[in-house]
C-alpha cells in the first residue's frame, strides 16, 4: 500500500505530512466504516471556493450569473470525474469487491467523490494556500478553455454552430412543464444533445429564456470536456 500511496502522491504533485488522510480519501464506503465521505463533504466546499476565486480573477467583468454558470460547469460530477481520470485515481481506490466488480472504480460519481475527498485531505494536511495551488494546477486546462462567450445571450446559436462544425445532429429542445399564472409563468425545458448521456434542464420566465439557459449549460459542459 505504501508504494501505491507514494506513486499517487507523485502523480498529485503533493506529498502528505499525514498519509493516513490520503488513504482515507481513497477509501469508498463499500470497504470500511471509516471512508472518504466526510472528506468529500469538506472537499466539495473547498473546491467551490478555489474555483470561485479562480473565475473571479480570470473574468473581472463577468456578472454573478455568468460566474455561477462557469463554476457549475467546472465542478459538476462529470467534469470532476474527467480530472480524476487524468490523475489515474481509479487505480488507487479501495472499495468492496461487489462495488469493484460492478465497475465502481470507473464510475463518474465515485471518481468525482474521490477527487473532492483528496481536495479535502490536502486542505486538512496543509491549508488553503497549498490546496488552492494543487487544485488550480489540476484544473488549469479547463479554466483556460472557458470563455464568457459561452454565457452570452445567444447560446443556442453558439451551440448549433459548435455541433455543425463537427457534423453532428442539432440539439433538441423539449418543454417539460409550464407552471404558474399566465402573467408569471415558469418554463422548464430540456436540451438533448447527442454528445451528452442525459439532457440538461433549465428554467426561465419564457420558453426562449429557458432554452437559452439550457443551451448555455450544454455548451459549457462540451467546452469543459474538450479542455
C-alpha positions as CSV (number, residue, x, y, z in Angstrom):
1,X,0.0,0.0,0.0
2,X,2.9,2.4,0.8
3,X,4.3,2.0,-2.7
4,X,0.9,2.8,-4.2
5,X,0.5,5.8,-2.0
6,X,3.9,7.2,-3.0
7,X,3.1,6.6,-6.6
8,X,-0.2,8.5,-6.3
9,X,1.5,11.4,-4.4
10,X,3.9,11.8,-7.2
11,X,1.0,12.0,-9.7
12,X,-0.7,14.5,-7.5
13,X,2.4,16.6,-7.1
14,X,1.9,16.7,-3.4
15,X,3.3,14.5,-0.6
16,X,1.2,14.3,2.6
17,X,2.6,15.1,6.0
18,X,-0.1,12.7,7.2
19,X,-0.5,9.9,4.6
20,X,-3.4,8.5,6.5
21,X,-5.5,11.4,5.2
22,X,-4.8,10.3,1.6
23,X,-5.6,6.6,2.4
24,X,-9.0,7.7,3.9
25,X,-9.7,9.9,0.8
26,X,-9.2,6.8,-1.4
27,X,-11.5,4.5,0.7
28,X,-15.0,4.0,-0.6
29,X,-17.9,3.4,1.9
30,X,-18.3,-0.1,0.5
31,X,-15.0,-1.1,2.0
32,X,-15.0,0.4,5.5
33,X,-16.9,2.4,8.0
34,X,-14.1,5.0,8.1
35,X,-14.3,6.1,4.5
36,X,-14.0,9.2,2.3
37,X,-17.5,10.6,2.7
38,X,-16.6,13.3,5.3
39,X,-13.5,14.4,3.4
40,X,-15.7,14.5,0.3
41,X,-18.1,16.9,2.1
42,X,-15.2,19.1,3.1
43,X,-13.5,19.0,-0.3
44,X,-16.7,20.0,-2.0
45,X,-16.8,23.2,-0.1
46,X,-13.1,23.9,-0.6
47,X,-13.3,23.2,-4.3
48,X,-16.2,25.6,-4.7
49,X,-14.1,28.3,-3.1
50,X,-11.0,27.6,-5.2
51,X,-13.0,27.6,-8.4
52,X,-14.9,30.7,-7.4
53,X,-11.7,32.6,-6.7
54,X,-10.1,31.4,-10.0
55,X,-13.1,32.6,-12.0
56,X,-13.4,35.8,-10.1
57,X,-9.8,36.7,-11.0
58,X,-10.0,35.4,-14.6
59,X,-13.2,37.2,-15.5
60,X,-13.1,40.7,-13.8
61,X,-16.1,42.0,-15.9
62,X,-18.3,38.9,-15.5
63,X,-21.7,39.2,-13.8
64,X,-22.7,36.9,-10.9
65,X,-24.9,34.8,-13.1
66,X,-22.1,34.2,-15.6
67,X,-19.6,33.2,-12.9
68,X,-22.2,30.8,-11.4
69,X,-22.7,29.0,-14.7
70,X,-19.0,28.8,-15.3
71,X,-18.4,27.4,-11.9
72,X,-21.2,24.8,-12.3
73,X,-19.6,23.6,-15.5
74,X,-16.2,23.1,-13.7
75,X,-17.5,21.3,-10.6
76,X,-20.2,19.1,-12.0
77,X,-19.6,15.3,-11.4
78,X,-18.7,14.5,-15.0
79,X,-16.1,17.3,-15.1
80,X,-14.5,16.2,-11.8
81,X,-14.5,12.6,-12.9
82,X,-12.6,13.6,-16.0
83,X,-10.0,15.3,-13.9
84,X,-9.8,12.2,-11.6
85,X,-9.2,10.0,-14.7
86,X,-6.3,12.3,-15.7
87,X,-4.8,11.7,-12.3
88,X,-5.4,8.0,-12.5
89,X,-7.4,7.9,-9.3
90,X,-9.5,4.9,-10.2
91,X,-6.4,2.6,-9.9
92,X,-5.8,3.6,-6.3
93,X,-9.4,3.5,-4.9
94,X,-10.1,1.0,-2.2
95,X,-13.6,-0.5,-2.3
96,X,-15.6,-3.6,-1.6
97,X,-15.4,-6.5,-4.0
98,X,-19.1,-6.1,-5.1
99,X,-18.6,-2.4,-5.9
100,X,-15.3,-3.2,-7.7
101,X,-16.9,-6.0,-9.8
102,X,-19.7,-3.7,-10.9
103,X,-17.3,-1.2,-12.3
104,X,-17.2,1.2,-9.4
105,X,-13.7,2.4,-9.9
106,X,-14.7,3.7,-13.3
107,X,-18.0,5.3,-12.3
108,X,-18.2,9.1,-12.6
109,X,-19.8,9.6,-9.2
110,X,-17.2,7.6,-7.3
111,X,-14.3,9.2,-9.2
112,X,-15.7,12.7,-8.6
113,X,-16.3,12.0,-4.9
114,X,-12.6,10.8,-4.6
115,X,-11.4,14.0,-6.3
116,X,-13.3,16.1,-3.8
117,X,-12.1,13.9,-0.9
118,X,-8.5,14.3,-1.9
119,X,-9.1,18.1,-2.1
120,X,-10.4,18.0,1.4
121,X,-7.5,15.8,2.6
122,X,-4.9,18.2,1.2
123,X,-6.7,21.1,2.8
124,X,-6.6,19.4,6.2
125,X,-2.9,18.4,5.7
126,X,-1.5,21.8,4.5
127,X,-4.2,24.5,4.5
128,X,-6.0,26.6,1.8
129,X,-3.0,28.1,0.0
130,X,-1.4,24.8,-0.7
131,X,-4.6,23.0,-1.8
132,X,-5.5,26.0,-3.9
133,X,-2.2,25.7,-5.8
134,X,-2.6,22.0,-6.3
135,X,-6.2,22.0,-7.4
136,X,-5.6,25.1,-9.5
137,X,-2.9,23.1,-11.4
138,X,-5.3,20.2,-12.0
139,X,-8.0,22.5,-13.3
140,X,-5.8,24.8,-15.3
141,X,-6.7,23.4,-18.7
142,X,-10.5,23.5,-18.2
143,X,-10.3,27.0,-16.6
144,X,-8.2,28.3,-19.5
145,X,-10.7,26.8,-22.0
146,X,-13.6,28.7,-20.5
147,X,-14.9,31.8,-22.2
148,X,-17.6,34.3,-21.3
149,X,-19.0,33.8,-24.8
150,X,-20.4,30.6,-23.6
151,X,-22.6,32.5,-21.2
152,X,-23.8,35.2,-23.5
153,X,-27.5,35.6,-24.6
154,X,-27.5,33.7,-27.9
155,X,-26.2,30.4,-26.5
156,X,-28.5,28.4,-28.8
157,X,-26.7,29.8,-31.9
158,X,-23.3,29.1,-30.4
159,X,-24.3,25.5,-29.5
160,X,-25.7,25.0,-33.0
161,X,-22.5,26.3,-34.7
162,X,-20.4,24.1,-32.4
163,X,-22.3,21.0,-33.3
164,X,-22.4,21.8,-37.0
165,X,-18.7,22.3,-37.1
166,X,-18.4,18.7,-36.1
167,X,-21.1,17.5,-38.4
168,X,-23.3,16.4,-35.5
169,X,-27.0,16.5,-35.1
170,X,-28.5,19.7,-33.8
171,X,-29.9,19.8,-30.2
172,X,-33.5,19.1,-29.5
173,X,-35.4,21.3,-27.0
174,X,-38.4,20.0,-25.2
175,X,-40.7,21.8,-22.8
176,X,-41.1,19.7,-19.7
177,X,-43.6,21.9,-17.8
178,X,-45.2,25.3,-17.6
179,X,-46.1,26.4,-14.1
180,X,-47.7,29.5,-12.5
181,X,-50.3,32.0,-13.5
182,X,-50.4,33.3,-17.1
183,X,-48.6,36.6,-16.2
184,X,-45.8,34.9,-14.2
185,X,-45.2,31.5,-15.8
186,X,-42.1,29.4,-15.3
187,X,-41.0,27.2,-18.2
188,X,-38.9,24.1,-17.7
189,X,-37.0,23.0,-20.8
190,X,-34.7,20.0,-21.6
191,X,-31.9,20.3,-24.2
192,X,-30.9,17.0,-25.7
193,X,-27.5,16.7,-27.3
194,X,-26.0,13.6,-28.9
195,X,-22.7,14.3,-27.1
196,X,-24.2,14.0,-23.6
197,X,-25.6,11.0,-21.9
198,X,-28.6,12.9,-20.5
199,X,-30.4,16.1,-21.2
200,X,-29.7,19.4,-19.5
201,X,-32.6,21.1,-17.8
202,X,-33.1,24.8,-17.2
203,X,-35.9,27.2,-16.3
204,X,-37.0,30.7,-17.4
205,X,-39.9,33.1,-17.4
206,X,-40.3,32.4,-21.1
207,X,-39.7,29.4,-23.4
208,X,-36.9,31.3,-25.1
209,X,-35.1,32.1,-21.9
210,X,-35.3,28.5,-20.6
211,X,-34.0,27.2,-24.0
212,X,-31.1,29.7,-23.9
213,X,-30.2,28.7,-20.4
214,X,-30.3,25.0,-21.2
215,X,-28.1,25.6,-24.3
216,X,-25.7,27.6,-22.1
217,X,-25.4,24.6,-19.7
218,X,-24.8,22.2,-22.6
219,X,-22.2,24.5,-24.2
220,X,-20.2,24.9,-21.0
221,X,-20.2,21.1,-20.5
222,X,-18.9,20.5,-24.0
223,X,-16.2,23.2,-23.8
224,X,-15.1,21.7,-20.4
225,X,-14.9,18.2,-22.0
226,X,-12.6,19.4,-24.7
227,X,-10.2,21.1,-22.3
